[in-house]
Amino acid sequence: MNRDYLDKLLQSKKYRDVCPDTVRRVWAACEAKYKKPKDADKAAREALHGITGAFLTPADAAACADSLRDWAVLERPDALLAEALRRHASTRERLPLRAMDALYGRIFDITGKPARVLDLACGINPIYLGARGHDVTGVDISAAAVGLVNGFAASCGAPVRAVCADLLCDGGIPDKRYDVALMLKLLPLLERQRSGAAARAMDAVNAAFIVASFPTRTLGGRNVGMAAHYADWMAAHLSAARSVAGTFETENELYFILEESRHESVPTQGSVL
Ligand SMILES: C[S@@+](CC[C@H](N)C(=O)[O-])C[C@H]1O[C@@H](n2cnc3c(N)ncnc32)[C@H](O)[C@@H]1O
């Protein structure tokens, strides 16, 4: 492994917010693919840019922290919570808060009210769930998102926590048991990072229910048949260990609620008298 290039990537201001395991994983894949370290470096930077995207800019993270601080010291007004959630591209799309309340109402009608939620590639979504009283563990490669979730928990005592980890690295998906695992707008991202990773991640989750969502509109807001595409994808990739307990579409997302398949009890063989 070329330590010089890797060290430069790890120390780069651009990626200091990204989980170091992700930087190492991407560098190793690019180094294996390209003969010249320079080409590997260029490819690694492009890949890292694609993974980290612009879900949460530093300015938005700072503004989010300000709103959450005010929310905790004032009377926890919904307007400030919405202001904070607006700062991440994914939670912004689910606002207003009454739409988020309706969304989770719909999900929990199917799963039952969960005692423990796992939120994989969480962004700042655990802040919404924590503000509504849910116990949530989040995982994300963005140190900024993880810092906001943990800062929020520290400021108001909400039962949420987040860890900075990569779902494609060993130990990235917690093996503890959860009632519901959220994989919101995640599976296409994982598949882009490593072929076959989305289905493997679903198989690795230890939860009674998985809630997976897919975007149904392009970044420009157009509806170009993405819902049908992802419905086909799910039908092709769902393992025998899970079945669909419910599916619905909101304005921007297609949701699947997957439950563990019930195994038919094997009939006892014996005398038929
Ligand atoms: C489209 S956003 C979705 C955020 C959140 N699930 C939601 O829907 O509100 C994708 C998130 O996945 C995270 N992410 C991307 N690749 C990841 C990986 N390999 N492991 C953990 N998190 C990842 C990004 O940092 C980003 O926060």
Ligand as a Chemical Component Dictionary entry (heavy atoms), coordinates in Angstrom:
data_LIG
# 
_chem_comp.id                   LIG 
_chem_comp.type                 NON-POLYMER 
_chem_comp.pdbx_formal_charge   0 
_chem_comp.three_letter_code    LIG 
# 
loop_
_chem_comp_atom.comp_id 
_chem_comp_atom.atom_id 
_chem_comp_atom.alt_atom_id 
_chem_comp_atom.type_symbol 
_chem_comp_atom.charge 
_chem_comp_atom.model_Cartn_x 
_chem_comp_atom.model_Cartn_y 
_chem_comp_atom.model_Cartn_z 
_chem_comp_atom.pdbx_ordinal 
LIG C1  C1  C 0  -29.017 10.095 0.989 1  
LIG S1  S1  S 1  -28.314 10.315 2.593 2  
LIG C2  C2  C 0  -29.585 9.532  3.581 3  
LIG C3  C3  C 0  -29.539 9.951  5.033 4  
LIG C4  C4  C 0  -30.659 9.332  5.899 5  
LIG N1  N1  N 0  -30.696 7.892  5.774 6  
LIG C5  C5  C 0  -31.986 9.899  5.507 7  
LIG O1  O1  O 0  -32.633 9.335  4.616 8  
LIG O2  O2  O -1 -32.371 10.926 6.092 9  
LIG C6  C6  C 0  -27.064 9.075  2.579 10 
LIG C7  C7  C 0  -26.237 8.997  3.840 11 
LIG O3  O3  O 0  -25.446 7.826  3.733 12 
LIG C8  C8  C 0  -24.180 8.064  4.313 13 
LIG N2  N2  N 0  -23.312 7.005  3.753 14 
LIG C9  C9  C 0  -22.924 6.835  2.469 15 
LIG N3  N3  N 0  -22.181 5.731  2.348 16 
LIG C10 C10 C 0  -22.083 5.167  3.580 17 
LIG C11 C11 C 0  -21.434 4.007  4.087 18 
LIG N4  N4  N 0  -20.702 3.209  3.293 19 
LIG N5  N5  N 0  -21.530 3.730  5.410 20 
LIG C12 C12 C 0  -22.243 4.561  6.241 21 
LIG N6  N6  N 0  -22.887 5.680  5.806 22 
LIG C13 C13 C 0  -22.809 5.978  4.484 23 
LIG C14 C14 C 0  -23.882 9.498  3.901 24 
LIG O4  O4  O 0  -22.909 10.103 4.720 25 
LIG C15 C15 C 0  -25.267 10.145 4.037 26 
LIG O5  O5  O 0  -25.459 10.689 5.335 27 
# 
loop_
_chem_comp_bond.comp_id 
_chem_comp_bond.atom_id_1 
_chem_comp_bond.atom_id_2 
_chem_comp_bond.value_order 
_chem_comp_bond.pdbx_ordinal 
LIG C1  S1  SING 1  
LIG S1  C2  SING 2  
LIG S1  C6  SING 3  
LIG C2  C3  SING 4  
LIG C3  C4  SING 5  
LIG C4  N1  SING 6  
LIG C4  C5  SING 7  
LIG C5  O1  DOUB 8  
LIG C5  O2  SING 9  
LIG C6  C7  SING 10 
LIG C7  O3  SING 11 
LIG C7  C15 SING 12 
LIG O3  C8  SING 13 
LIG C8  N2  SING 14 
LIG C8  C14 SING 15 
LIG N2  C9  SING 16 
LIG N2  C13 SING 17 
LIG C9  N3  DOUB 18 
LIG N3  C10 SING 19 
LIG C10 C11 SING 20 
LIG C10 C13 DOUB 21 
LIG C11 N4  SING 22 
LIG C11 N5  DOUB 23 
LIG N5  C12 SING 24 
LIG C12 N6  DOUB 25 
LIG N6  C13 SING 26 
LIG C14 O4  SING 27 
LIG C14 C15 SING 28 
LIG C15 O5  SING 29 
# 
